[in-house]
Amino acid sequence: MHLLLLGGTTEARRLAESLHGTVRVTTSLAGRVAAPKLPPGEVRVGGFGGAEGLARWLREHQVDAVIDATHPFADTISSHAAGAAADAHVPLLALRRPGWAPVEGDDWHPVDSLTQAADTARTLGRRVFLTTGRMGLASFAHVSDAWFLVRSVDAPEPPYPPRMEVLLDRGPFTLDGERELLRRHAIDVLVTKDSGGAATAPKLTAAREANIPVVLVRRPPAPAGVPVATTPEEAATWALRLAGPAAG
């Protein structure tokens, strides 16, 4: 069995590790991070050329199944994966970690886009901790009446907010570290995406403790008709069931 794993997340690496040596796994990375953590097995980097290019790749490389374990906000590749899998008649599963849920004391302001996040944040504070990734900073470039602390894995490129400081860092993050970050930079509003998972969740706890409002960008839904697993273990079970007795 040849499985194409659309990766780039912690869950994708865990899934590749669990299947390594049992089925043939090719992990595809978008290439947006300069030094990604590579999973075991075969790895390819870069795009496919849309849904048609991906469908062609599936046929040429005799792929038997696809698991889309990309970031919950990578809706373009998820849409391409759904179209390509249907075109190539290959089964597809989406692996999506559950989103975050508010608890007592949270002051969350859900929005549907980064543009809405920018407009909402400026009404809530003037010192913004922005953790939406370097690719979406253009949505905040027009905000000149607030200061931004931008955290990302790689350095951002313009356009971006005129008043900002960049913090290059990669999760997982600790609660103590997030508390100190908010205190040291006098943050009064946090902007983030509903990525889910434990690696970056401490910032939400730190914001709740400090009574800091959170602007939370809702995640896009998975493509219609695509089954969803919420853990790497569920996804591995799905893949091994498809592989049957030949696995291993």
BELRAPE-V735124 format. One record per pair of residues at least 12 apart in sequence whose ideal C-beta (glycine too) atoms are under 10 Angstrom apart, sorted by sequence separation. I is the first residue (numbers start at 1). J is the second residue. D is the distance in Angstrom with one decimal. If there is no record, write none. Layout:
I_J_D / I_J_D
This chain:
3_15_9.3 / 15_27_9.0 / 27_39_5.0 / 33_45_9.9 / 54_66_8.7 / 68_80_9.4 / 81_93_9.9 / 82_94_8.5 / 109_121_8.5 / 118_130_9.3 / 128_140_8.1 / 148_160_8.1 / 154_166_9.8 / 156_168_9.6 / 169_181_9.4 / 178_190_9.5 / 192_204_7.7 / 204_216_8.7 / 3_16_9.2 / 12_25_9.9 / 27_40_8.6 / 31_44_9.4 / 32_45_9.8 / 44_57_8.8 / 68_81_4.7 / 81_94_8.1 / 117_130_8.8 / 130_143_10.0 / 137_150_6.8 / 148_161_4.7 / 155_168_6.5 / 190_203_6.3 / 5_19_8.2 / 13_27_8.1 / 25_39_7.9 / 27_41_6.2 / 28_42_9.5 / 29_43_6.6 / 31_45_4.5 / 67_81_9.1 / 68_82_8.0 / 78_92_9.6 / 109_123_9.0 / 118_132_9.8 / 147_161_8.1 / 148_162_9.3 / 150_164_5.3 / 151_165_9.7 / 152_166_7.1 / 154_168_7.1 / 167_181_7.9 / 190_204_7.8 / 12_27_6.6 / 25_40_7.9 / 26_41_6.8 / 27_42_7.0 / 28_43_7.8 / 29_44_7.3 / 30_45_7.8 / 31_46_5.1 / 66_81_6.0 / 109_124_7.0 / 117_132_7.2 / 128_143_8.2 / 137_152_8.6 / 146_161_7.4 / 147_162_9.6 / 148_163_6.7 / 149_164_7.2 / 150_165_7.1 / 151_166_7.9 / 152_167_7.8 / 153_168_7.0 / 192_207_9.0 / 3_19_6.9 / 12_28_9.4 / 25_41_4.2 / 26_42_4.3 / 27_43_5.1 / 28_44_5.1 / 29_45_4.9 / 30_46_7.5 / 31_47_7.8 / 66_82_9.4 / 78_94_6.8 / 114_130_9.8 / 130_146_9.6 / 134_150_7.4 / 136_152_10.0 / 146_162_9.9 / 147_163_4.7 / 148_164_4.0 / 149_165_5.4 / 150_166_5.1 / 151_167_4.5 / 152_168_6.7 / 153_169_7.5 / 154_170_9.5 / 187_203_9.7 / 190_206_8.5 / 12_29_8.9 / 24_41_7.5 / 25_42_6.9 / 26_43_7.3 / 27_44_7.5 / 28_45_7.7 / 29_46_8.0 / 30_47_6.9 / 44_61_9.5 / 68_85_8.7 / 107_124_8.9 / 133_150_9.2 / 134_151_9.3 / 135_152_8.7 / 141_158_7.6 / 142_159_8.7 / 144_161_7.7 / 145_162_10.0 / 146_163_7.1 / 147_164_6.9 / 148_165_7.4 / 149_166_8.3 / 150_167_6.8 / 151_168_7.9 / 152_169_8.0 / 153_170_5.0 / 190_207_4.8 / 1_19_9.5 / 7_25_9.5 / 23_41_9.3 / 24_42_7.4 / 25_43_9.5 / 26_44_6.2 / 27_45_9.5 / 28_46_8.2 / 66_84_7.7 / 78_96_9.3 / 114_132_6.2 / 118_136_9.5 / 122_140_9.2 / 128_146_5.4 / 130_148_4.9 / 131_149_8.9 / 132_150_8.7 / 133_151_9.0 / 134_152_4.0 / 138_156_9.6 / 141_159_3.9 / 143_161_5.6 / 144_162_5.4 / 145_163_8.7 / 146_164_9.3 / 147_165_7.8 / 148_166_9.1 / 149_167_6.2 / 150_168_9.5 / 151_169_5.7 / 152_170_9.0 / 153_171_8.9 / 167_185_9.0 / 189_207_8.7 / 190_208_9.9 / 3_22_9.8 / 7_26_9.6 / 8_27_8.6 / 20_39_8.0 / 21_40_8.3 / 28_47_9.0 / 42_61_9.8 / 66_85_5.3 / 114_133_9.6 / 117_136_8.7 / 118_137_9.8 / 121_140_8.0 / 126_145_7.1 / 127_146_7.2 / 128_147_6.9 / 129_148_7.9 / 130_149_6.6 / 131_150_8.1 / 132_151_9.3 / 133_152_5.9 / 134_153_7.7 / 135_154_9.9 / 137_156_5.2 / 138_157_9.7 / 140_159_8.9 / 141_160_5.7 / 142_161_8.4 / 143_162_8.2 / 144_163_7.0 / 151_170_9.4 / 187_206_9.2 / 3_23_5.5 / 4_24_9.8 / 5_25_5.6 / 6_26_9.9 / 7_27_4.4 / 8_28_8.4 / 19_39_9.8 / 20_40_4.2 / 21_41_8.8 / 28_48_7.7 / 65_85_8.7 / 118_138_9.8 / 119_139_9.4 / 122_142_9.8 / 126_146_5.0 / 127_147_5.3 / 128_148_4.9 / 129_149_5.0 / 130_150_4.9 / 131_151_5.2 / 132_152_8.9 / 133_153_8.2 / 134_154_6.2 / 136_156_9.4 / 137_157_8.4 / 138_158_8.3 / 139_159_9.3 / 140_160_7.0 / 141_161_6.0 / 142_162_9.1 / 143_163_8.5 / 151_171_9.3 / 165_185_7.8 / 187_207_8.1 / 190_210_9.4 / 1_22_8.9 / 2_23_7.6 / 3_24_6.7 / 4_25_8.1 / 5_26_6.8 / 6_27_8.0 / 7_28_6.4 / 8_29_5.4 / 19_40_9.0 / 20_41_5.3 / 63_84_9.7 / 114_135_9.6 / 115_136_9.5 / 118_139_5.2 / 119_140_9.9 / 122_143_5.6 / 125_146_7.2 / 126_147_6.6 / 127_148_8.2 / 128_149_7.0 / 129_150_8.6 / 130_151_7.2 / 131_152_8.2 / 133_154_9.6 / 134_155_7.3 / 135_156_8.2 / 137_158_8.1 / 138_159_4.8 / 139_160_9.7 / 140_161_4.8 / 141_162_7.6 / 143_164_9.7 / 181_202_9.9 / 182_203_8.0 / 195_216_10.0 / 1_23_4.5 / 2_24_4.7 / 3_25_5.0 / 4_26_5.4 / 5_27_4.7 / 6_28_5.3 / 7_29_5.8 / 8_30_5.9 / 16_38_9.3 / 17_39_6.6 / 18_40_9.9 / 19_41_7.8 / 63_85_9.1 / 66_88_8.7 / 72_94_9.5 / 114_136_4.6 / 117_139_7.1 / 118_140_4.7 / 121_143_7.6 / 122_144_9.6 / 124_146_9.6 / 125_147_9.6 / 127_149_7.5 / 128_150_8.9 / 129_151_7.4 / 130_152_9.0 / 134_156_3.7 / 135_157_9.3 / 137_159_7.0 / 138_160_7.2 / 139_161_9.7 / 140_162_9.8 / 151_173_8.9 / 178_200_9.1 / 181_203_8.1 / 188_210_8.9 / 190_212_5.7 / 191_213_9.7 / 192_214_6.7 / 193_215_9.9 / 194_216_5.5 / 195_217_9.2 / 1_24_6.5 / 2_25_8.2 / 3_26_7.2 / 4_27_8.2 / 5_28_6.9 / 6_29_8.7 / 7_30_8.9 / 8_31_9.2 / 13_36_9.5 / 16_39_3.7 / 17_40_5.9 / 54_77_8.5 / 58_81_9.7 / 72_95_10.0 / 113_136_9.4 / 114_137_8.7 / 115_138_9.6 / 116_139_8.9 / 117_140_8.0 / 118_141_8.8 / 119_142_9.7 / 122_145_6.4 / 133_156_8.7 / 134_157_7.4 / 137_160_3.9 / 138_161_9.7 / 141_164_9.9 / 178_201_9.4 / 179_202_8.4 / 183_206_9.0 / 187_210_7.9 / 188_211_9.5 / 189_212_6.4 / 190_213_7.3 / 191_214_7.7 / 192_215_7.5 / 193_216_7.5 / 194_217_6.4 / 196_219_7.8 / 1_25_9.2 / 2_26_7.0 / 3_27_9.3 / 4_28_6.4 / 5_29_9.8 / 6_30_8.6 / 8_32_7.9 / 13_37_6.4 / 15_39_8.3 / 16_40_5.8 / 17_41_8.8 / 66_90_5.7 / 67_91_9.4 / 68_92_6.6 / 69_93_8.8 / 70_94_8.8 / 72_96_5.7 / 114_138_8.4 / 115_139_5.0 / 118_142_7.4 / 119_143_8.6 / 122_146_5.4 / 136_160_9.7 / 137_161_6.9 / 140_164_8.4 / 171_195_9.8 / 178_202_4.6 / 179_203_9.4 / 182_206_5.5 / 188_212_6.2 / 189_213_5.4 / 190_214_4.7 / 191_215_4.5 / 192_216_6.2 / 193_217_4.5 / 194_218_5.8 / 195_219_7.5 / 8_33_7.6 / 13_38_8.4 / 14_39_8.6 / 16_41_5.5 / 51_76_9.9 / 55_80_9.0 / 59_84_9.6 / 63_88_7.5 / 65_90_6.2 / 66_91_7.3 / 67_92_7.6 / 68_93_7.1 / 69_94_7.9 / 70_95_8.7 / 71_96_9.6 / 72_97_7.0 / 114_139_3.7 / 115_140_9.0 / 118_143_5.6 / 121_146_6.9 / 172_197_8.9 / 173_198_9.9 / 177_202_7.5 / 178_203_4.7 / 181_206_7.7 / 182_207_6.9 / 187_212_6.3 / 188_213_8.0 / 189_214_7.7 / 190_215_7.1 / 191_216_8.2 / 192_217_7.2 / 193_218_8.5 / 194_219_4.8 / 13_39_4.5 / 16_42_9.6 / 28_54_9.0 / 50_76_9.2 / 51_77_9.6 / 54_80_5.5 / 55_81_9.8 / 58_84_6.1 / 64_90_6.8 / 65_91_5.0 / 66_92_4.8 / 67_93_5.0 / 68_94_4.7 / 69_95_4.0 / 70_96_9.2 / 71_97_9.6 / 72_98_9.6 / 113_139_7.6 / 114_140_7.4 / 130_156_10.0 / 134_160_8.2 / 171_197_8.7 / 172_198_7.0 / 173_199_7.1 / 175_201_9.1 / 176_202_8.5 / 177_203_9.4 / 178_204_8.7 / 179_205_8.6 / 180_206_8.8 / 189_215_6.6 / 190_216_8.8 / 191_217_7.8 / 193_219_6.9 / 10_37_8.6 / 12_39_6.8 / 13_40_8.6 / 16_43_9.0 / 50_77_9.8 / 53_80_8.4 / 54_81_6.7 / 57_84_8.0 / 58_85_7.3 / 63_90_5.9 / 64_91_8.0 / 65_92_7.5 / 66_93_7.4 / 67_94_7.7 / 68_95_6.8 / 69_96_8.3 / 72_99_7.4 / 115_142_9.6 / 121_148_9.0 / 137_164_8.3 / 171_198_9.1 / 172_199_3.9 / 173_200_6.0 / 175_202_4.2 / 178_205_7.4 / 179_206_4.7 / 182_209_8.8 / 183_210_7.6 / 8_36_7.0 / 51_79_7.4 / 52_80_8.8 / 55_83_7.4 / 56_84_8.4 / 59_87_9.0 / 60_88_10.0 / 65_93_7.5 / 66_94_9.6 / 67_95_5.8 / 68_96_8.6 / 69_97_9.3 / 118_146_9.0 / 171_199_4.0 / 172_200_7.2 / 173_201_8.6 / 174_202_6.1 / 175_203_8.8 / 178_206_3.9 / 179_207_9.6 / 182_210_5.5 / 7_36_8.8 / 8_37_9.5 / 28_57_8.8 / 47_76_9.7 / 48_77_8.6 / 50_79_9.7 / 51_80_4.2 / 54_83_7.9 / 55_84_3.9 / 58_87_8.3 / 59_88_5.5 / 137_166_9.8 / 170_199_9.1 / 171_200_4.9 / 172_201_9.0 / 173_202_5.3 / 175_204_9.9 / 177_206_8.7 / 178_207_8.2 / 7_37_9.9 / 47_77_8.2 / 50_80_5.9 / 51_81_7.9 / 54_84_3.7 / 55_85_7.9 / 58_88_4.2 / 59_89_9.5 / 118_148_10.0 / 130_160_9.5 / 151_181_8.4 / 170_200_10.0 / 171_201_9.3 / 172_202_8.1 / 173_203_6.7 / 175_205_5.7 / 176_206_8.8 / 179_209_7.0 / 182_212_6.5 / 7_38_9.5 / 8_39_9.8 / 26_57_9.6 / 49_80_9.3 / 51_82_8.0 / 52_83_8.2 / 53_84_8.1 / 54_85_8.4 / 55_86_8.5 / 56_87_9.1 / 57_88_8.9 / 58_89_9.2 / 59_90_8.8 / 130_161_8.0 / 171_202_9.0 / 175_206_6.2 / 178_209_9.5 / 179_210_7.5 / 7_39_6.5 / 48_80_7.2 / 51_83_3.7 / 52_84_7.5 / 55_87_4.1 / 56_88_8.3 / 58_90_5.5 / 134_166_8.5 / 149_181_7.7 / 171_203_9.5 / 174_206_9.7 / 178_210_9.7 / 47_80_8.9 / 48_81_9.3 / 50_83_8.5 / 51_84_4.8 / 54_87_8.6 / 55_88_4.6 / 128_161_8.4 / 149_182_9.2 / 173_206_9.2 / 5_39_7.9 / 50_84_8.5 / 51_85_9.2 / 54_88_8.3 / 55_89_9.6 / 130_164_7.8 / 134_168_9.6 / 175_209_8.8 / 196_230_9.3 / 26_61_7.3 / 51_86_9.0 / 52_87_7.6 / 55_90_8.6 / 128_163_9.8 / 149_184_9.5 / 5_41_8.2 / 7_43_8.4 / 48_84_7.7 / 51_87_7.1 / 127_163_9.9 / 128_164_8.8 / 130_166_9.9 / 131_167_9.5 / 149_185_5.2 / 5_42_9.6 / 24_61_10.0 / 26_63_7.7 / 51_88_10.0 / 126_163_9.8 / 130_167_9.9 / 149_186_9.7 / 3_41_9.2 / 4_42_9.7 / 5_43_9.6 / 24_62_9.8 / 28_66_9.5 / 129_167_9.2 / 131_169_10.0 / 147_185_8.7 / 149_187_6.6 / 24_63_9.5 / 32_71_9.9 / 147_186_9.3 / 148_187_10.0 / 2_42_9.3 / 4_44_9.0 / 24_64_8.9 / 27_67_9.8 / 28_68_10.0 / 30_70_7.7 / 131_171_9.6 / 147_187_9.6 / 23_64_8.6 / 28_69_10.0 / 29_70_9.5 / 30_71_9.1 / 73_114_9.7 / 149_190_9.7 / 150_191_9.9 / 151_192_9.7 / 6_48_9.6 / 23_65_8.8 / 25_67_9.0 / 27_69_8.8 / 28_70_9.0 / 32_74_9.7 / 131_173_9.5 / 146_188_9.5 / 118_161_8.9 / 146_189_8.3 / 148_191_8.6 / 4_48_9.9 / 30_74_7.5 / 30_76_9.9 / 30_77_7.1 / 6_54_9.1 / 19_67_9.4 / 28_77_8.9 / 129_178_9.1 / 151_200_9.3 / 4_54_8.7 / 16_67_9.7 / 140_191_8.2 / 15_67_6.9 / 129_181_7.3 / 151_203_9.0 / 4_57_7.9 / 16_69_8.8 / 28_81_9.8 / 129_182_6.7 / 4_58_6.7 / 15_69_6.1 / 12_67_8.1 / 14_69_9.1 / 127_182_9.5 / 136_191_9.9 / 2_58_9.4 / 11_67_9.8 / 12_68_9.3 / 13_69_8.9 / 129_185_7.1 / 4_61_7.6 / 12_69_3.7 / 128_185_9.8 / 130_187_9.9 / 136_193_8.5 / 11_69_5.4 / 12_70_7.5 / 127_185_6.6 / 129_187_4.5 / 2_61_6.7 / 4_63_4.7 / 10_69_9.4 / 11_70_9.7 / 12_71_9.5 / 73_132_8.7 / 127_186_5.4 / 128_187_7.2 / 129_188_9.0 / 130_189_9.4 / 131_190_7.2 / 132_191_6.1 / 133_192_9.6 / 2_62_5.8 / 3_63_7.2 / 4_64_8.8 / 5_65_9.5 / 6_66_7.0 / 7_67_8.8 / 9_69_5.7 / 11_71_9.8 / 73_133_8.2 / 126_186_9.4 / 127_187_5.3 / 128_188_7.9 / 129_189_7.3 / 130_190_8.3 / 131_191_6.9 / 132_192_6.3 / 133_193_7.5 / 1_62_10.0 / 2_63_5.1 / 3_64_6.8 / 4_65_7.5 / 5_66_7.8 / 6_67_7.0 / 7_68_9.3 / 8_69_7.8 / 9_70_6.6 / 125_186_9.8 / 127_188_5.1 / 128_189_5.2 / 129_190_4.8 / 130_191_5.0 / 131_192_4.6 / 132_193_5.4 / 1_63_9.3 / 2_64_5.3 / 3_65_5.2 / 4_66_4.8 / 5_67_5.2 / 6_68_4.8 / 7_69_5.5 / 8_70_5.7 / 9_71_5.8 / 71_133_8.6 / 73_135_9.4 / 125_187_7.8 / 126_188_6.5 / 127_189_7.3 / 128_190_7.6 / 129_191_7.0 / 130_192_8.1 / 131_193_7.8 / 133_195_9.2 / 1_64_4.9 / 2_65_8.0 / 3_66_7.4 / 4_67_7.5 / 5_68_8.5 / 6_69_6.1 / 7_70_7.0 / 8_71_6.3 / 9_72_8.5 / 73_136_8.8 / 125_188_3.5 / 126_189_8.1 / 128_191_5.8 / 129_192_8.3 / 132_195_9.3 / 1_65_7.0 / 3_67_6.5 / 4_68_9.3 / 5_69_6.0 / 6_70_5.0 / 7_71_9.8 / 124_188_7.5 / 125_189_3.3 / 131_195_9.0 / 5_70_9.6 / 9_74_9.0 / 124_189_4.5 / 125_190_8.9 / 8_74_7.6 / 123_189_9.1 / 124_190_9.4 / 125_191_9.6 / 121_188_9.9 / 122_189_8.7 / 124_191_9.3 / 6_74_8.2 / 121_189_5.3 / 8_77_9.2 / 120_189_8.8 / 121_190_8.7 / 131_200_7.0 / 121_191_5.1 / 6_77_6.2 / 120_191_8.3 / 6_78_8.1 / 131_203_6.5 / 118_191_8.0 / 6_80_9.2 / 117_191_5.3 / 129_203_7.4 / 6_81_6.0 / 117_192_8.8 / 117_193_8.7 / 4_81_8.8 / 114_191_8.6 / 129_206_9.6 / 129_207_8.2 / 139_217_9.9 / 114_193_8.4 / 4_84_9.6 / 15_95_6.7 / 109_189_8.9 / 111_191_9.1 / 4_85_9.3 / 14_95_9.7 / 136_217_8.8 / 107_189_9.7 / 108_190_9.7 / 109_191_9.4 / 12_95_7.2 / 107_190_9.8 / 129_212_8.2 / 132_215_9.4 / 11_95_5.6 / 108_192_10.0 / 110_194_8.0 / 11_96_8.4 / 127_212_9.8 / 129_214_9.5 / 130_215_9.5 / 132_217_6.7 / 4_90_8.3 / 6_92_9.6 / 9_95_8.1 / 11_97_5.8 / 108_194_9.5 / 3_90_10.0 / 9_96_9.5 / 10_97_8.3 / 125_212_7.8 / 128_215_8.6 / 2_90_10.0 / 4_92_9.5 / 6_94_9.4 / 7_95_9.5 / 9_97_7.7 / 124_212_9.0 / 125_213_7.0 / 6_95_9.1 / 124_213_4.8 / 3_93_9.9 / 5_95_8.8 / 123_213_9.6 / 124_214_9.1 / 125_215_9.5 / 124_215_7.0 / 100_192_9.0 / 121_213_8.7 / 123_215_9.6 / 100_193_9.9 / 101_194_9.7 / 120_213_9.0 / 121_214_9.8 / 122_215_9.8 / 99_193_9.7 / 100_194_5.7 / 121_215_5.0 / 99_194_4.6 / 100_195_8.0 / 101_196_9.5 / 120_215_5.0 / 98_194_9.8 / 99_195_8.0 / 100_196_5.7 / 108_204_8.6 / 119_215_9.4 / 120_216_9.8 / 99_196_4.7 / 100_197_8.5 / 118_215_8.7 / 120_217_9.9 / 97_195_7.7 / 98_196_5.4 / 99_197_9.3 / 106_204_7.3 / 117_215_4.9 / 97_196_4.2 / 98_197_8.4 / 106_205_9.4 / 108_207_9.3 / 116_215_8.4 / 117_216_8.3 / 96_196_7.8 / 97_197_4.8 / 100_200_9.6 / 105_205_9.6 / 107_207_8.0 / 108_208_9.4 / 117_217_5.4 / 32_133_8.9 / 33_134_9.8 / 97_198_9.0 / 100_201_6.6 / 103_204_9.0 / 106_207_8.0 / 107_208_7.7 / 114_215_9.8 / 116_217_7.8 / 32_134_8.6 / 97_199_9.7 / 102_204_8.6 / 103_205_9.0 / 105_207_9.8 / 106_208_5.3 / 115_217_9.9 / 116_218_9.6 / 32_135_6.9 / 105_208_4.9 / 114_217_6.3 / 100_204_6.5 / 104_208_8.8 / 105_209_8.1 / 107_211_7.1 / 109_213_6.1 / 110_214_9.3 / 111_215_6.2 / 113_217_6.8 / 103_208_7.4 / 107_212_7.5 / 108_213_7.6 / 109_214_6.8 / 110_215_8.2 / 111_216_7.2 / 112_217_7.3 / 113_218_8.7 / 102_208_8.9 / 105_211_8.2 / 107_213_4.5 / 108_214_5.0 / 109_215_4.9 / 110_216_5.2 / 111_217_5.7 / 112_218_5.6 / 106_213_9.2 / 107_214_6.5 / 108_215_8.0 / 109_216_6.8 / 110_217_7.9 / 111_218_7.0 / 112_219_10.0 / 113_220_10.0 / 106_214_6.9 / 108_216_5.2 / 110_218_5.6 / 112_220_9.1 / 106_216_9.3 / 102_214_8.8 / 100_214_9.6 / 102_216_8.6 / 100_216_7.6 / 36_153_8.8 / 99_216_9.2 / 35_153_8.5 / 33_152_9.6 / 34_153_7.9 / 35_154_8.5 / 99_218_8.3 / 100_219_9.8 / 33_153_5.4 / 34_154_5.2 / 73_193_5.6 / 99_219_6.0 / 32_153_8.9 / 33_154_6.1 / 34_155_9.0 / 72_193_7.7 / 73_194_8.5 / 32_154_7.9 / 71_193_8.7 / 72_194_7.3 / 73_195_7.1 / 72_195_5.8 / 96_219_8.3 / 71_195_6.9 / 72_196_6.4 / 71_196_10.0 / 72_197_9.0 / 96_221_9.6 / 96_222_6.2 / 94_221_10.0 / 95_222_9.8 / 94_222_4.6 / 93_222_10.0 / 94_223_7.5 / 96_226_9.9 / 92_223_8.6 / 94_226_5.0 / 96_228_5.5 / 97_229_9.9 / 98_230_5.6 / 37_170_8.7 / 92_225_9.2 / 93_226_7.3 / 94_227_7.1 / 95_228_7.7 / 96_229_7.6 / 97_230_6.6 / 98_231_9.1 / 92_226_5.7 / 93_227_5.5 / 94_228_4.8 / 95_229_5.1 / 96_230_6.4 / 97_231_7.9 / 35_170_9.4 / 91_226_9.9 / 92_227_7.9 / 93_228_7.5 / 94_229_7.2 / 95_230_7.7 / 96_231_9.8 / 97_232_9.4 / 91_227_8.8 / 93_229_5.9 / 94_230_9.8 / 95_231_7.9 / 33_170_8.8 / 86_223_9.7 / 95_232_6.8 / 85_223_9.6 / 86_225_8.6 / 95_234_7.8 / 96_235_9.8 / 82_222_8.4 / 83_223_8.3 / 86_226_9.6 / 95_235_4.6 / 79_220_9.2 / 82_223_3.8 / 85_226_8.2 / 93_234_8.8 / 94_235_8.9 / 95_236_9.7 / 78_220_8.0 / 81_223_7.7 / 82_224_8.1 / 93_235_6.1 / 78_221_9.4 / 79_222_9.7 / 80_223_9.5 / 82_225_7.5 / 95_238_9.1 / 73_217_7.8 / 75_219_8.6 / 76_220_9.7 / 78_222_6.5 / 79_223_5.8 / 82_226_5.5 / 73_218_9.8 / 75_220_4.2 / 78_223_5.8 / 81_226_8.2 / 93_238_5.3 / 73_219_6.0 / 74_220_9.0 / 75_221_8.5 / 93_239_7.8 / 72_219_4.5 / 73_220_6.7 / 75_222_8.8 / 79_226_10.0 / 91_238_8.6 / 71_219_9.2 / 72_220_7.7 / 75_223_8.4 / 78_226_8.0 / 91_239_9.5 / 72_221_9.8 / 93_242_9.2 / 72_222_8.7 / 91_242_6.4 / 68_222_8.1 / 68_223_8.6 / 68_226_7.5 / 66_226_9.9 / 68_228_9.5 / 69_229_9.0 / 10_171_8.6 / 10_172_8.6 / 67_229_8.1 / 69_232_7.9 / 67_232_9.5 / 69_235_7.0 / 68_235_9.8 / 67_235_5.5 / 67_236_9.2 / 67_238_7.7 / 67_239_6.7 / 65_238_8.2 / 66_239_10.0 / 65_239_6.3 / 64_239_9.3 / 65_242_5.2 / 64_242_6.9 / 65_243_8.3 / 64_243_7.9 / 11_196_9.7 / 9_195_9.1 / 11_197_7.8 / 10_197_6.8 / 9_197_8.2 / 10_198_9.0 / 10_199_6.3 / 9_199_9.6 / 19_232_9.1 / 23_236_9.4 / 15_229_9.3 / 18_232_6.2 / 22_236_8.7 / 25_239_8.6 / 17_232_8.5 / 18_233_7.5 / 15_231_9.2 / 16_232_8.9 / 19_235_8.9 / 23_239_6.4 / 14_231_8.8 / 15_232_4.1 / 18_235_8.8 / 19_236_5.8 / 22_239_8.6 / 23_240_7.4 / 11_229_9.2 / 14_232_4.2 / 15_233_8.7 / 18_236_4.8 / 22_240_7.0 / 11_230_9.2 / 13_232_8.7 / 14_233_8.6 / 15_234_9.7 / 17_236_9.7 / 18_237_9.9 / 23_242_8.8 / 24_243_9.6 / 11_231_7.5 / 12_232_8.0 / 15_235_5.3 / 16_236_9.8 / 19_239_6.2 / 23_243_5.2 / 11_232_5.2 / 14_235_9.2 / 15_236_6.0 / 18_239_9.2 / 19_240_7.7 / 22_243_7.5 / 10_232_8.9 / 14_236_8.9 / 18_240_9.4 / 9_232_9.7 / 12_235_9.1 / 23_246_8.6 / 11_235_7.9 / 15_239_8.1 / 19_243_9.0 / 23_247_5.5 / 22_247_5.2 / 23_248_8.0 / 22_248_5.0 / 21_248_7.6 / 19_247_8.7 / 5_235_8.9 / 3_235_9.9 / 5_239_9.0 / 3_239_5.7 / 1_239_7.6 / 1_240_8.9 / 3_242_8.4 / 3_243_8.2 / 1_242_6.7 / 2_243_9.8 / 1_243_4.1 / 1_244_8.1 / 1_246_6.5 / 1_247_6.6
